[in-house]
Amino acid sequence: MINLNLFAISDLHLSFNSEKPMDIFGKKWINHFNTIMENWLKLISDNDVVLICGDTSWAMNMKEVISDLNWIDNLPGKKIIIRGNHDFWWSSISKLNSIYENIKFIQNNYIPFKNYAICGSRGFNIDILDSQDKESHLKILEREKIRMNLSLSSAKKDGYEKIIYMSHYPPFSINNSSLNKNIFMDVLNEYDVEIVVYGHIHSNFEKFYDREINYTKYYLTSCDYLNFIPLRIL
């Protein structure tokens, strides 16, 4: 029996077809894609699955992103990708899922893995809701809640009891003393999600340590937080 392992990483911020060097964010980002590839090749086989939690590429459209997605496709394993706040290249989910055999994209859907369903959506930054743009932010929040429910409910409808959830943004609030009081956490609790992986965070890592809230395990997978080493989840 083939032993499938599940890994996660996010915020690759690739830019093979555009001038967007990441080393302006620090020395650790110099040729970061080579570091990711070296670590990926050491850890991951063709039988494994890697969750990529958004901000995959700086590309602005499908023409620009193809070189970045091809780079990911050439790495071992099957990949599952959700949208991040910088993924402006994102197209219709049917179009995206027709391009590659070993890369699948999640939006309002789920992907099976063993006896788990992999669900996901971009999410939203809970901690900026008190800003001047609160009304527009609440609209985005509601849209993301709908997408979240569509993904999770489709898995439940098909009989999946064990769920892993991918979010680009942290689904909890760091500035709120009660971490689990928001609509995203309510939905995760409603569906008894077992594991949540998320990205987006590139600083204040001490606030985003791996944790368990209401029996759900949460893992930050931003590639700089992981020192560009994919994190094994299962």
Beta strands, then each sheet from edge to edge (+ up, - down):
strand 1: 6-9
strand 2: 49-52
strand 3: 78-81
strand 4: 103-105
strand 5: 111-113
strand 6: 116-121
strand 7: 162-167
strand 8: 195-198
strand 9: 211-213
strand 10: 216-220
strand 11: 231-232
sheet 1: 4+ 3+ 2+ 1+ 11-
sheet 2: 5+ 6- 7- 8- 10- 9+
end
